Amino acid sequence: MAEAASVAHEVTVNPGAPEVDDAMTSVLFVVSEEGYWGEECIEPLTTLDERGAEITVATPTGNPPVVDERSVDPENVGEETAAWVTEVDETDERLNDPEPIAAVEAADYDAVVFPGGHGTAWDVNQDRDARRLLREQVAGGDGKALVVCHAVGILAFARDADGDFVVAGRDVTGFPNEWEEGIVDEHDLMPDGRKLPYWVEDEVVAAGANWDAELDADTSVTVDGDLVTARGPESSADAAATFADELGL
């Protein structure tokens, strides 16, 4: 199964963050430069935008995130979704002028969002500052995190102050092995020739998570306290709405 979705959207663009006041909920998006899955970023970004959140985007180096070409291929995701994601990706000021992850602090935000895409396996999930942001966001009593699809792999590398995996004993969903089998070849090579360094389900389960990707359900979003996880592209809208509700927006 390819990582894709076929949800129709009107092509609407918010070119930048709206004027805000101090009472607004602030949300940090940590987005891959190696290939983020369009809908998994743009759906929560636009949903939280519409509900009044103040959004900042960060990437590992501070360069603009790069959208996975498969997620803007009309034959893969449908013409409307491809056009919608492409236009927001190209025109949203926050996506085009992000902060470097090392320069942002979790304490400055009410929540953090980690959109998925295979690209996260090569940068965001391995980035110590990204892991710091996740750890600090879910360590206290006020923060919340939404982690989507392949970005759920970051949970296999993030540890708390005691050295324990932050995901140990938590209920999560994410991109399942059964779907990965339909994408990589027998040597774990991606269609673009890159070798996938690990499979999300394997690593997150090894870190002690209670994994259930709900493969019989159309969508899969799991809430475990301050941590919200989502399975893949088709769960993006549910994940965005669920997270907005969790934030009281």
N, C-alpha and C positions, 0 to 999 in steps of 0.2 A: 504494500500500500504506500503510495506517495504521500508526502507531507503536503496536503493541499486542502482547499475548501472551496465551496461554490456558492457562497452567500452573496446575494445581490445587495448593492448599496447605491444610494445617490452619491454623486461625486461632489462632496463638499469639502472645503478647505478652510482651516484656521491658520493663517500665515504666521501667527506668533501668539505668545501668551497674552491674555487679556489684562486690562488694568485690574489690579487686585488690591484688597485691603488686608490688614494684618490678621483678620479673622479667617481668612481662607485656608482650606486644607492644602498643604504643600506635599507634592508627590514627585519623587525622583525616579526617572526611567533610566535604567542601565542597559545600554543597547550595544549589540555586537558590531564590530567593524569587519568581521569575517563572514557575515551573512546572516542578518536577522530575517525571520519569517514575517512578511509584511503585515498580514492580518493580525498576528499575535502582538504586534506593537501598536499598529494604527487603531485597532478596535478599542483597546483600553485607553489609549491616549485621547481619542476623540470623545469617548464616553465620559471619562473623568473631566475632560474639558467642558463638555456640555453641562455637567453637574456642578460646575463651579470650582474645580480644583485649580491650584496654581502649579504648573508643571515645569520641571527642569529636566533636561536630557544630559546624560553623561555617557562617555565611551572610554575605553581603556586609555587611549592616547589623547583624547580631546579632538580627534578628527571626526568628521561626520560619519555616522553609521552607514553600513553598506547593506542594501536589501538583497536577499537571496533572489536571484533571477527567476528561479522556479516559482516564487510566490507572486510574481507579477507577469507570469506567462498566461495569457488569456485561455490557452488550451488546457491549462492546468487548474486555474482557479476561476475561470469565467471572465468575460470582458468587463463587467461592471466592477468586480472586485479588483481586477488588475488595474483598471483606470483610476479607481479611488485610491488605492495604495500608492500608485506611482505619483499621482498629483500631490498627495500629502507629503510623501517622501521628498519630493523635489522642492516644495514651496514652504513647508513649515519651518519657521525661523529657528525653533528650538532644536529640531533635528539637524539643521544645517550649521548650527553654531553651538555645539555641545561643550560641556565642561569635561576636563579630564577627571577620571574616577578618583585619582589620588588627591585631588583638590577639594573634594566635597566631603561633608561630615553627615553621618546619619542623624545626628541630633538636630540638624537644621530642617529635617523633613518629618512629616507625619507618617509617611509611607514610602516604600520603594517597590518598583515594578521591574521584573526581569523578563522581558519578552524572549521567546524562544527562537528556534532556528538552529540548524546544524552548526552554524558558525560559532555559537557560544561555546562549543566543545574546545575550540582553539584559543579563545581569548577570555571572555567574561568568566566562565566557570573556573578557569585556571588563575585568574587575577586575584592577588592577595588583597587588594583594596576593595574589589567587588565582594569578596568573601567577608571582609571587615564590615562593609555596609550591611550585608545581610545579617551577620552575627549581631551587630549592635542594634539593628532595627527590631529583631525579634527577642533580644535579651531582656529588654525592659518591659514595663507594663503598658506602654502607650503606643509603641510602633507597630506597624503591620507590613507584611510583604506579600506580593503576588508574584509567583514564579511559574512560568508557562513552558510546557513542552520540553525541548532539549535543555533549556535553562535550568530545569529541575536538577540537572546534573551537578549544579553548584552545591547542592545539599550534600553531596558525597565528599566534599572537600572542606566545607565550613565547619569549624569547631568552636565550642563555647570557651569561656575563660578557664574552665577546668580541663580543657583538652578533649572533651567529649563531642561527638558529632551533634550538631544542632538538630538534626533530623531524627536522632535515635528515639524510638518509641512513638513517633508522630505518624498520623495517617496522611498519606500523600497519593497523588496521581501524577502521571507524566507520560512522556513518549515511551511506549512499550516495545519490548524486544520483538514482538510479533510483527509490528509495523516496520521496525528497522530491517528485518529480514527481507522485506520487499524493496529496499532501497540500496543497501550495500551488496557487493558481490561476495564470493566465498573467501576473499582476502580482506574483507572490510573496507574495500575501496568504494568511495562515493562516485556518483556519475561524473563528477568533474575530475576524478583521478586522485583526490586526496584520501588518505587513509584515516578512517574514523578512529580516534585514539581510545575510545571506550564507548560502551553502551549504557545509556542512562539508567535503565531499570537495574542492570546488574550492579552498578556502583552504589546506587541509592539504597538498594536492599542490603548490600554488604555493610552500609553505614548504619543499619539498624532501623530503617523505616518500615512502617506497615504499608506496603505497596498494594494498591488496587486501581488499575487503569480502567476498570468498568468497561471491558471490551464489548459487552452486549448492549451498552447504552450509546445513544447518539452523541451525547456530550458527557464530559467528566470534569467536575470541579469539586475539589475537596477543601473544606475549611477545618483547620485544626488550630483553634485559638487564634494567635496572631499571624499564622501562616496559611496562605491560600495557594493551592496549586491547581494547575489545569493541564489537561492531557495533550491538546494539540490545536490546530487551526480551527476545527469545527466547534471547539469549546471556547473560542475567543470572546464571543458576545456574552455567553453565560458568565465567563470569568470576569469580564469587565463590569457587568451589572452586579454580580455578587460582591466584587471588591468595593465598588462604589457604595453598596448598601452597608458593607462592613465598616466603611469609613463614615457612615452617617450622611452621605451626600444625596 
